[in-house]
């Protein structure tokens, strides 16, 4: 179960199953510092980019049944990241709520659109030229992003407009995700309460 740290927009979780053992701490108002140790090197790289470009603080220690494949580890880290984001944001008072960010990575262009809505939804529009980056199965990022959106209870749209290099395309997505989440979670002093006519998010 995730738990927020009082007085900060930070939360931690320890989640152990028969498939994975994960400890994760996520700070919304960070400095881009990451300490990431998992059995999935390409995911480590993407989470490092996400953290740096979102100016978050992220610590992940994860071990999983990669002798089967990377699926459970990637999916469960997405679950843990989503749960800690939700806990860290608390009542969401004063946040901007929405963001749309385009990021180029050489020939690739990705867009991430976020609504911190308390209504989980995920749309993914991406066609990659290869099914793997090294040994990493590209389809696993759909699972990661979907579970992240579900557990964070956000609306998340990810669009890769074009690209020729799968690594570049995915890298653009994670940089855009970091930037968009940073913008959507920013406290706007003009916002009174939560940014919703319902009065709650």
WOPETA-V302414 format. One record per residue. RES is the residue in one letter. PHI is phi in degrees with one decimal (* if undefined). OMEGA is omega in whole degrees, 0 to 359 (NA if undefined). D_FIRST is the distance of its C-alpha to the first C-alpha in whole Angstrom. Layout:
BEGIN
RES/PHI/OMEGA/D_FIRST, RES/PHI/OMEGA/D_FIRST
END
This chain:
BEGIN
X/*/180/0, X/-85.1/180/4, X/-143.9/179/7, X/-79.7/175/10, X/-92.4/183/13, X/-55.6/176/16, X/81.9/179/19, X/-136.1/171/18, X/-98.8/182/17, X/-136.7/176/14, X/-145.0/180/10, X/-129.6/178/8, X/-145.7/169/6, X/-123.9/185/7, X/-133.1/180/7, X/-125.7/175/10, X/-128.3/176/12, X/-71.9/184/16, X/-110.1/183/17, X/-144.0/175/14, X/-135.3/189/13, X/-128.7/169/11, X/-125.7/187/11, X/-142.1/174/11, X/-126.8/182/12, X/-126.2/177/14, X/-115.6/182/16, X/-68.2/185/18, X/-99.1/187/21, X/-112.0/182/22, X/-130.2/182/25, X/85.1/182/25, X/-89.3/179/23, X/-129.1/171/22, X/-131.7/190/21, X/-123.7/178/20, X/-131.1/174/20, X/-131.0/178/20, X/-86.9/185/22, X/-122.3/187/23, X/-57.1/182/26, X/-67.2/175/26, X/-65.5/176/23, X/-54.3/181/23, X/-61.6/181/26, X/-67.8/178/24, X/-67.4/176/21, X/-64.2/177/24, X/-63.2/179/26, X/-55.1/182/23, X/-67.2/182/22, X/-63.4/185/26, X/-80.1/175/27, X/-93.9/183/24, X/55.7/175/25, X/-98.3/165/21, X/-118.4/183/19, X/-139.2/174/17, X/-124.2/181/16, X/-133.1/168/15, X/-124.2/185/16, X/-140.9/173/16, X/-130.2/182/18, X/-146.8/183/18, X/-83.3/182/21, X/-72.4/172/23, X/-66.5/173/26, X/-84.1/169/26, X/-171.5/184/25, X/-85.5/191/23, X/-55.7/186/21, X/-63.5/181/18, X/-65.2/181/17, X/-63.7/181/18, X/-61.6/185/16, X/-70.9/174/13, X/-67.2/174/13, X/-59.8/177/14, X/-60.9/183/11, X/-66.1/179/9, X/-64.7/178/12, X/-63.5/181/12, X/-66.2/180/8, X/-71.2/176/9, X/-60.7/181/13, X/-60.8/179/12, X/-66.0/183/10, X/-63.8/183/13, X/-76.6/176/16, X/58.0/184/15, X/-82.7/175/18, X/66.8/179/20, X/-63.0/174/23, X/84.4/183/26, X/-75.0/176/24, X/-69.5/175/27, X/80.9/185/25, X/-107.6/171/27, X/-162.1/174/28, X/-138.0/186/30, X/-133.0/170/31, X/-102.0/175/33, X/-133.0/172/33, X/-90.4/169/36, X/-136.1/187/36, X/53.9/184/40, X/-82.9/185/41, X/-97.4/176/37, X/-136.5/180/36, X/-123.0/178/33, X/-130.4/175/31, X/-126.4/179/28, X/-122.1/186/28, X/-128.8/167/24, X/-130.4/177/24, X/-82.5/199/21, X/-108.4/191/21, X/66.1/174/18, X/-125.1/185/20, X/-67.6/176/19, X/-153.4/182/22, X/-137.7/173/23, X/-122.8/186/27, X/-135.8/179/28, X/-122.4/182/31, X/-154.7/173/32, X/-127.1/185/35, X/-101.9/181/35, X/-72.6/178/38, X/-137.7/182/36, X/-85.5/181/34, X/-136.8/164/32, X/-116.3/191/32, X/62.8/178/33, X/-98.3/185/31, X/-83.9/178/28, X/-80.6/185/28, X/-61.0/182/28, X/-61.2/181/27, X/-66.5/179/24, X/-69.0/173/23, X/-61.5/179/23, X/-62.5/180/20, X/-60.2/184/18, X/-68.0/180/20, X/-65.3/181/19, X/-69.0/175/16, X/-61.1/180/15, X/-63.4/181/17, X/-61.8/184/15, X/-75.8/176/12, X/-78.0/183/13, X/58.6/176/16, X/-120.4/168/19, X/-91.8/185/22, X/-131.6/175/23, X/-115.2/179/26, X/-121.8/181/27, X/-129.7/171/31, X/-100.0/188/33, X/-71.0/177/37, X/-169.8/179/38, X/162.9/179/38, X/-119.5/183/40, X/-114.5/185/38, X/-59.8/178/34, X/-58.7/180/33, X/-60.2/183/34, X/-64.6/180/33, X/-69.2/178/29, X/-61.1/177/30, X/-61.7/178/31, X/-61.3/185/28, X/-71.7/174/25, X/-65.5/179/28, X/-64.9/178/28, X/-61.4/178/24, X/-61.7/181/24, X/-64.8/181/27, X/-67.0/180/26, X/-66.9/177/22, X/-60.0/181/24, X/-65.5/183/26, X/-66.6/182/24, X/-93.2/180/22, X/-63.8/176/25, X/-78.2/178/26, X/-105.2/184/29, X/-62.5/179/31, X/-78.6/184/33, X/-80.5/177/30, X/-97.6/184/30, X/71.9/179/27, X/-101.0/182/25, X/-80.2/179/27, X/-156.3/177/28, X/-69.3/177/31, X/-72.2/183/28, X/86.7/180/27, X/-154.8/173/23, X/-124.1/NA/21
END
